[in-house]
Each structure stands twice: as structure tokens, then as C-alpha cells.
């Protein structure tokens, strides 16, 4: 999980994950008894978005001065996940 290709460091879900990537995510989430993975560190020009049927959420919108991205947050209330702009 912590190696360079592990869930914490991988960028497999940062663009368009392959079906095998989503299957792997399903397996990891099941082992962790988790519903979704929320990740940052790869700026999403389109804003907060999801992949793998809503199980992978990409929240880095580049809010730093360098990227000048918009202010957005991901609200999670129970099973309800909503990007707020």
C-alpha cells in the first residue's frame, strides 16, 4: 500500500483509469471496509471529479497561487458525496 505503486502514491486514478485499475480499487476498498478513495496531488483542470463509478474522487483543483485554480470542496455526508463550488 505504501510502495511507489501502492494506493497511497499511485497516479493510476488521476486521469482515465483502466477497468483493471477500478477492479483493483474495489479489492482494496473491500479489504479496508471503505466505500471510496479521495485523492489529491494531481491537479484536475475540470474540477473535482470521480472515476470508477464514484469510488475514486479526485479533489486537487490547484487552489495554490501557482495554479490559480478555483475554490472547491468535496462534501461527504454518509453515502452522499457532493462537489461544492
KAPE-V809762 format. One line per field, one symbol per residue. ss: DSSP state (~ for helix, > for strand, _ for the rest). psi: psi as a letter, one per 20 degrees, with the letter a starting at -180 (. if undefined). burial: 1 if it has 24 or more other C-alpha atoms within 12 Angstrom, else 0. A space follows every 50 residues. Layout:
ss: ???
psi: ???
burial: ???
//
This chain:
ss: __________________~~~~~~~~~~~~~~____>>>_________>> >____>>>______________>>>>>__>>>>>_
psi: hirhjrhhiqjhjhdnqqhhghgggggghghilqhrppqbjopohiaprr rlkjiopoiojlirhghkrrpqqoponcippppp.
burial: 00000010000111000000110011000000001111110111001111 11001111111100000000000100000000100
//
